Amino acid sequence: MNFTHINATAAAQHVLFIDPIGLVANKAKLTGTVAPTSCSFGSAEIFNDWLKSTKVTFKGINYKVSQLAQQAELFSFYKAWGKGVIVQEETPLDYERNTPNNPNILTFACEIAMTKTSGFSMIVQANTQISLTFYMQEEMGQLVIAND
């Protein structure tokens, strides 16, 4: 499953990639966020609709950037419920790089469960393009690998 975001503006953008029922944006008070430019599911909205009834685990992430400085931006994973939200921030540069020959690509393993009350966002710097490929496993055990 792949998300792409192209920020062609002169200012950074806060991109909300995943928020199936809108609870994350509400509880984390995320205002002024934008949707990703594209998603291999057809749109982020279609993926979020699918995630309303499915639990998946991200098993790995392939993170490609047009500007190396973008790699320092945090990944923010959210888990929301009626009374609040927990935010887990991850620094992509803290993970072991599996792609040493291309400094613009980070590929790493992770284990992050996503449900209808989960979310994912990050800041995309000005004049920067990013591509995120999530390798997912559905709760039922069927492995879903994104097309790159």
Backbone bond lengths (Angstrom), bond angles and torsions (degrees), N, CA, C in turn:
res aa  C-N    CA-C-N  psi(-1)  N-CA   C-N-CA  omega(-1)  CA-C   N-CA-C  phi
1 M - - - 1.438 - - 1.516 106.81 -
2 N 1.317 116.06 127.92 1.463 120.81 -172.68 1.523 111.48 -124.75
3 F 1.330 114.98 135.10 1.460 122.56 170.03 1.518 108.18 -114.19
4 T 1.315 116.68 142.13 1.465 122.27 172.09 1.517 107.56 -127.89
5 H 1.329 115.51 140.84 1.461 119.37 172.66 1.520 108.51 -136.12
6 I 1.315 115.29 130.08 1.464 122.24 176.45 1.520 107.23 -113.59
7 N 1.316 115.56 114.01 1.460 120.68 176.21 1.521 107.01 -100.90
8 A 1.307 116.93 99.71 1.467 122.03 -178.94 1.525 111.43 -96.52
9 T 1.333 116.28 16.53 1.464 120.16 -179.31 1.524 110.53 -97.41
10 A 1.316 115.74 171.81 1.463 121.62 179.56 1.526 112.08 -88.49
11 A 1.325 117.49 3.59 1.466 121.56 -179.83 1.526 109.96 -127.08
12 A 1.326 116.03 152.71 1.461 120.74 175.83 1.527 109.62 -64.60
13 Q 1.337 116.20 151.94 1.460 121.65 177.73 1.525 109.61 -124.57
14 H 1.325 116.47 138.84 1.462 121.78 173.73 1.528 106.60 -91.22
15 V 1.322 116.43 113.08 1.462 121.83 -175.26 1.529 109.27 -102.82
16 L 1.329 116.00 123.26 1.460 122.28 176.45 1.527 107.30 -99.34
17 F 1.329 115.98 101.09 1.461 122.17 -175.48 1.529 111.75 -79.39
18 I 1.340 116.34 -42.43 1.461 120.77 -173.83 1.528 109.54 -131.91
19 D 1.326 116.11 127.84 1.467 123.88 174.61 1.526 106.89 -169.24
20 P 1.350 117.60 75.95 1.460 121.76 -169.85 1.525 116.27 -54.05
21 I 1.320 118.09 -42.80 1.466 118.86 -176.10 1.528 112.30 -114.58
22 G 1.321 117.67 8.99 1.459 120.98 177.48 1.515 114.47 79.39
23 L 1.329 117.35 2.45 1.457 121.47 -177.50 1.525 112.13 -68.94
24 V 1.324 117.19 -37.35 1.465 120.76 -179.30 1.522 110.64 -62.63
25 A 1.320 117.17 -50.30 1.470 120.30 -179.66 1.520 110.70 -59.38
26 N 1.330 116.41 -38.68 1.456 121.21 -179.72 1.524 111.51 -67.91
27 K 1.323 118.01 -52.81 1.463 122.06 -174.69 1.529 113.00 -73.82
28 A 1.342 117.15 -32.95 1.472 120.21 179.15 1.525 111.35 -88.37
29 K 1.335 115.43 -1.04 1.469 121.76 -179.80 1.535 111.51 54.05
30 L 1.335 113.97 46.64 1.462 120.37 178.07 1.523 108.17 -83.55
31 T 1.300 116.44 109.41 1.460 121.11 177.98 1.518 108.58 -118.40
32 G 1.301 116.03 152.21 1.457 120.60 178.53 1.510 114.35 74.76
33 T 1.337 117.38 16.23 1.459 119.32 178.48 1.522 109.65 -80.04
34 V 1.322 115.33 159.20 1.457 121.48 176.99 1.523 108.56 -121.66
35 A 1.319 116.82 158.68 1.462 122.35 176.37 1.525 108.76 -84.43
36 P 1.337 117.78 154.90 1.462 119.54 176.96 1.523 111.32 -63.59
37 T 1.323 116.19 155.54 1.458 121.76 -178.75 1.526 111.65 -62.64
38 S 1.343 116.86 -42.60 1.464 119.42 -179.74 1.518 110.69 -151.93
39 C 1.334 114.60 163.85 1.459 122.34 -178.67 1.521 108.04 -147.87
40 S 1.327 117.51 138.39 1.463 120.78 -178.58 1.530 112.61 -68.25
41 F 1.319 118.58 -10.86 1.466 122.99 175.24 1.520 110.96 -80.97
42 G 1.315 117.91 -0.23 1.462 123.46 -175.37 1.510 109.67 108.88
43 S 1.329 115.73 -45.32 1.463 121.93 174.39 1.520 108.03 -165.53
44 A 1.330 116.21 161.28 1.463 120.05 176.06 1.526 109.94 -62.16
45 E 1.326 117.00 -33.41 1.464 121.19 179.32 1.531 111.07 -62.89
46 I 1.326 117.47 -41.66 1.469 120.96 178.44 1.523 110.35 -65.38
47 F 1.343 117.17 -43.27 1.467 120.41 177.98 1.526 110.14 -61.48
48 N 1.331 116.97 -45.42 1.462 120.62 179.82 1.526 111.54 -62.28
49 D 1.334 117.99 -38.49 1.467 120.99 175.91 1.525 110.95 -61.91
50 W 1.328 116.85 -42.74 1.464 121.96 178.86 1.525 110.57 -63.02
51 L 1.333 116.28 -40.75 1.462 121.03 -176.78 1.538 112.26 -70.36
52 K 1.316 117.61 -15.29 1.473 120.54 177.25 1.526 111.83 -61.39
53 S 1.336 117.26 -27.51 1.465 120.51 -176.63 1.524 113.01 -122.01
54 T 1.321 117.74 12.46 1.459 121.70 -176.57 1.517 109.70 -135.84
55 K 1.315 116.25 140.43 1.463 120.35 172.64 1.522 107.38 -105.79
56 V 1.334 116.36 128.83 1.461 120.47 177.60 1.521 109.01 -127.30
57 T 1.316 114.68 158.72 1.456 121.00 174.03 1.511 107.95 -121.10
58 F 1.324 115.83 125.93 1.458 119.90 173.05 1.520 107.00 -75.44
59 K 1.323 116.57 123.06 1.461 122.71 -179.08 1.520 112.41 -101.84
60 G 1.315 116.68 -17.06 1.459 120.76 179.78 1.508 110.22 -167.51
61 I 1.324 115.31 157.72 1.457 121.32 -179.55 1.521 108.93 -134.40
62 N 1.316 115.45 134.34 1.457 122.69 171.39 1.528 105.36 -110.75
63 Y 1.319 117.33 119.12 1.463 122.93 -171.25 1.524 108.35 -122.56
64 K 1.329 116.09 111.25 1.464 121.85 -177.96 1.523 108.85 -114.29
65 V 1.328 116.39 134.24 1.467 121.47 -177.31 1.522 110.46 -129.77
66 S 1.328 115.86 152.75 1.464 119.84 176.30 1.528 111.53 -88.43
67 Q 1.334 116.86 -21.15 1.469 122.52 179.06 1.531 108.39 -125.33
68 L 1.336 117.71 123.83 1.464 120.73 -176.86 1.521 113.19 -57.13
69 A 1.323 118.61 -34.37 1.467 121.49 -178.92 1.530 111.60 -59.77
70 Q 1.326 117.79 -24.33 1.465 122.05 179.95 1.529 111.44 -61.93
71 Q 1.328 117.53 -28.94 1.463 120.42 -177.16 1.525 113.12 -63.42
72 A 1.316 118.21 -17.26 1.465 121.09 178.67 1.531 112.57 -80.79
73 E 1.332 117.98 -12.01 1.468 120.77 179.96 1.532 110.41 -70.60
74 L 1.316 116.05 141.83 1.460 122.10 -177.70 1.524 112.22 -75.44
75 F 1.332 115.87 145.39 1.453 122.79 165.27 1.531 105.34 -88.85
76 S 1.316 118.36 128.39 1.466 121.61 177.76 1.522 109.22 -112.26
77 F 1.340 115.72 114.04 1.458 122.30 176.15 1.523 107.56 -103.65
78 Y 1.323 116.79 136.49 1.458 122.11 -174.64 1.520 110.59 -122.15
79 K 1.331 115.12 148.62 1.463 122.94 169.67 1.524 105.37 -133.16
80 A 1.336 116.35 112.40 1.466 121.48 -175.24 1.520 110.66 -108.37
81 W 1.303 116.15 155.74 1.451 123.29 172.99 1.517 107.46 -150.87
82 G 1.312 117.93 -178.08 1.458 122.17 -173.13 1.516 116.09 -53.74
83 K 1.326 117.50 -32.99 1.464 120.03 -174.85 1.520 114.51 -102.74
84 G 1.309 118.65 -6.44 1.458 117.96 -178.31 1.514 113.70 173.31
85 V 1.325 114.23 -158.95 1.461 121.04 -176.94 1.527 109.25 -149.79
86 I 1.311 115.67 142.61 1.465 121.98 172.45 1.516 106.60 -107.45
87 V 1.328 116.55 133.94 1.461 121.60 179.12 1.521 108.25 -114.10
88 Q 1.315 116.16 127.58 1.464 122.17 174.09 1.518 106.76 -112.94
89 E 1.325 116.26 112.22 1.463 119.69 -179.61 1.518 109.73 -99.62
90 E 1.305 115.00 134.37 1.459 122.11 -179.53 1.520 108.95 -122.87
91 T 1.315 116.00 137.43 1.459 121.57 175.56 1.520 107.72 -97.62
92 P 1.328 118.54 114.04 1.465 120.23 -178.46 1.528 113.56 -53.69
93 L 1.319 117.18 -33.63 1.465 119.81 -177.85 1.523 112.80 -70.47
94 D 1.348 118.10 -13.46 1.466 121.27 177.79 1.522 112.26 -76.96
95 Y 1.325 117.26 -16.87 1.456 121.04 -178.48 1.523 110.50 -84.38
96 E 1.313 114.71 152.50 1.458 119.97 176.97 1.520 109.48 -69.90
97 R 1.321 115.14 128.02 1.464 121.08 -178.65 1.529 109.90 -76.76
98 N 1.330 115.53 128.14 1.465 121.43 175.63 1.523 111.75 -99.49
99 T 1.325 116.73 2.64 1.465 121.78 -176.30 1.532 109.63 -128.83
100 P 1.335 118.41 69.74 1.462 121.02 -173.96 1.526 114.54 -69.50
101 N 1.320 118.31 -18.50 1.465 119.98 -175.68 1.520 114.29 -85.18
102 N 1.318 118.18 -10.55 1.458 121.28 179.85 1.526 108.98 -132.95
103 P 1.335 118.06 104.99 1.465 120.34 -176.48 1.525 113.89 -66.80
104 N 1.333 118.35 -15.23 1.467 120.72 -179.45 1.526 112.94 -86.98
105 I 1.324 117.47 -1.78 1.463 121.07 -179.88 1.528 109.50 -123.28
106 L 1.320 115.86 131.00 1.461 122.53 171.00 1.520 107.24 -115.94
107 T 1.311 117.17 128.65 1.454 121.53 174.72 1.515 106.95 -125.72
108 F 1.319 116.75 125.53 1.458 118.64 -176.65 1.520 111.11 -149.93
109 A 1.328 114.54 157.03 1.458 121.76 177.69 1.526 109.34 -85.93
110 C 1.325 115.51 150.38 1.462 120.98 175.78 1.521 107.28 -157.23
111 E 1.304 117.48 174.49 1.461 121.59 174.22 1.519 107.37 -144.82
112 I 1.332 115.85 97.21 1.459 121.76 -176.08 1.526 108.50 -130.42
113 A 1.337 116.16 116.34 1.465 121.74 179.99 1.521 109.74 -80.49
114 M 1.326 116.15 136.31 1.463 122.11 178.84 1.527 109.11 -125.11
115 T 1.334 115.43 132.28 1.458 122.58 177.62 1.527 108.34 -132.91
116 K 1.325 116.39 -171.51 1.463 119.69 -179.13 1.523 112.96 -66.34
117 T 1.338 118.19 -16.29 1.467 120.74 178.82 1.526 112.19 -104.86
118 S 1.329 116.20 14.04 1.467 121.34 179.27 1.520 110.37 -98.18
119 G 1.316 115.08 166.09 1.453 119.76 176.42 1.512 111.57 -155.21
120 F 1.328 114.68 165.38 1.463 121.23 177.26 1.516 108.38 -148.16
121 S 1.338 116.02 131.54 1.462 120.30 176.08 1.521 109.64 -146.47
122 M 1.313 114.76 166.49 1.463 120.84 173.59 1.517 109.36 -163.02
123 I 1.319 115.46 161.91 1.457 122.33 174.64 1.527 107.60 -87.44
124 V 1.324 116.72 131.60 1.468 121.53 173.62 1.520 106.73 -111.06
125 Q 1.313 115.17 120.63 1.456 120.95 -176.43 1.526 111.98 -63.74
126 A 1.324 115.12 162.04 1.466 122.12 179.31 1.524 110.97 -58.03
127 N 1.315 115.91 144.31 1.468 122.94 176.19 1.527 112.58 50.86
128 T 1.315 115.51 45.70 1.461 121.64 -176.71 1.520 109.74 -132.55
129 Q 1.322 115.49 143.67 1.460 121.80 173.95 1.514 108.22 -116.77
130 I 1.330 116.27 136.07 1.461 120.70 176.12 1.520 109.67 -127.61
131 S 1.317 114.88 155.82 1.455 122.10 173.53 1.523 107.07 -136.86
132 L 1.319 116.29 127.63 1.462 122.69 178.90 1.518 108.65 -120.17
133 T 1.319 116.84 121.02 1.453 121.33 173.91 1.517 107.33 -110.09
134 F 1.328 116.22 120.82 1.455 121.65 178.09 1.520 108.36 -102.07
135 Y 1.323 116.21 127.73 1.455 121.67 174.33 1.519 105.72 -93.44
136 M 1.326 116.13 119.27 1.455 121.31 -169.50 1.512 112.01 -117.43
137 Q 1.328 114.00 153.16 1.449 121.11 171.80 1.522 106.66 -128.18
138 E 1.328 116.24 123.81 1.461 119.95 177.15 1.518 109.46 -71.98
139 E 1.316 115.66 157.44 1.465 121.71 179.53 1.528 111.91 -56.42
140 M 1.325 117.51 -32.33 1.459 121.23 -178.32 1.524 112.49 -77.75
141 G 1.324 118.20 -3.70 1.449 121.07 175.46 1.511 115.34 99.23
142 Q 1.318 118.37 -3.33 1.458 120.34 179.48 1.523 108.98 -79.49
143 L 1.313 116.93 123.48 1.457 121.16 -179.34 1.520 109.66 -82.70
144 V 1.319 115.91 129.14 1.457 122.05 179.04 1.514 107.40 -115.17
145 I 1.325 117.93 120.36 1.455 121.23 179.62 1.510 108.40 -114.19
146 A 1.319 115.39 131.41 1.465 120.74 -177.40 1.512 111.28 -73.29
147 N 1.308 114.94 149.41 1.461 120.58 171.65 1.509 108.18 -82.59
148 D 1.304 116.77 135.75 1.467 120.83 -179.29 1.495 110.63 -96.64
